[in-house]
Amino acid sequence: MMEKDNSEKVPGTPVSGLVKRYFIYARSPFFSASVIPALFGTALAYHLDDVFHPLLFVLVLVGLMAAHAGVNLANDYYDFFLGVDPPNRYRSTFSGGSPFLVQGTDQPSRFLKYLIFSFALAGLCGLVLMWLVDQGIGPVFWLALAGFIGGFFYSAPPFKFSHRGLGEIFILLCFGPLPVLGAFYVQTRSLPWSAVLASVPVALLITNVIWINQFPDAESDERSGKKTLVVRLGVKRSRYLYHLINAVAYLSIILLSLHDRIGPWFLAGILTLPLSVRASFILHRQFDHPKELIPAMASTVAVQLSTGIILTLALILA
């Protein structure tokens, strides 16, 4: 059992402790979902247009990670107040919301402060990029705005996209085409369809991370009125969509490797297929046993991260 956090009552809390808590609460181990699109989009720009601006890359990377932290914190904050997370019996590292709020070991006000800081930092990076790249309102602004709307209102009222069965679509967009296009655009000042197509496997693999993580949450989500697609379809049918998303992701890698502008090195992405198949087998058998799904959830995250790294390296080496 965790001890109650009384650090707010103690003056002079070390900065390092605050920073550490911030990264814990923001679920930093899952930042791969924002790091991979930043790396991939930048590598794609280098591959297609032979350009690389280090400062612009750093601003995109920090901005995306800060925005991702804000989305995670907002998700925990609003799901707690909307009564989604407290009744969850199957909370784990991968799903179920923040244990710090549910167990009362910290105050919601801290999450609110952290999420405001996160979006402020992301906004600052966005403003600098707008000035450096577009000299005003342009594609950087519109891509960032679309990402903010899709990410923040994933859980937050009044839209609550995840409650309306739209959350998965916004995850696909906000961690796939939007950040990949953003990273690509600041390097090249162009928005080609080839960049959108290349982002497909990145988008699908991160979508499957959120998809499988909703299986253990399905019971509490349904009771609280959070009608995710997994709740609407039921866990038994939803496992087939997980398999389909995986299949389409790897098929897209194969097809993209045949594209003249991408090249055969891209095919290396299918090296993670055995790990993906393993996760699918576990989910297919244990779809209604939340605790038994943890290895499959871990494998799904590993597939998203490792495949993204391989595809990024393939673009650089090609």
RAWOMO-V886125 format. One line per field, one symbol per residue. phi: phi as a letter, one per 40 degrees, with the letter a starting at -180 (. if undefined). psi: psi as a letter, one per 40 degrees, with the letter a starting at -180 (. if undefined). burial: I if it has 16 or more other ideal C-beta (glycine too) atoms within 10 Angstrom, else O. A space follows every 50 residues. Layout:
phi->???
psi->???
burial->???
This chain:
phi->.ccccbcccbcgcddccccccdccccfddccdcbccccccccccccccbf babdccccccccccccccdcccccccccccccgccdcccbcadcaggccc cccgcacdccccccccdccccccccccccdcccbficaddcccccccccc cccdbccccfdccbgbdccccdccbbdccccccccccbgabccccccccd cccccccccccccccccdccccccgccccccccgcccccccccccccccc cccccccccdcbgcddcdccccddcccdcccccccbdbbdcccddccccc cccccccccccccccccd
psi->iiihhfddehifhidddddddddddefdeeedddddddddddddddddef ihhddddddddddddddddddddddddddddefdddehefhadeieahdd ddefeiiddddddddddddddddddddddddddefahadddddddddddd ddeddiiedgddeeeedddddddeebdddddddddddefigidddddded ddddddddddddeeddeddddddeeggidddddidddddddddddddddd ddddddeehdedidddeedededddddddddddddfdegddeeddddddd ddddddddddddddddd.
burial->OOOOOOOOOOOOOOOOOOOOIIOOIIIOOIIIIIIIIIIIIIIIIIIIOO OOIOOIIOIIIIIIIIIIIIIIIIIIIIIIOIOIIIOIOIIIOIIIIIII IIOOOIOOOIIOOIIOIIIOIIIOIIOIIIOOIIOOOOIIIOIIOIIIOI IIIIIIOOIIIIIOIIIIOIIIIIIIIIIIIIIIIIIIOOOIOIIIIIII IIIIIIIIIIIIIIIIIIIIIOOIOIIIIIIOOOIOOIIOIIIOIIOOII OIIOOIIOOOOIIOIIIIIIOIOOOIOOIIOIIOOIIOOIOOIIOIIIII IIIIIIIIIIIIOIIOOI
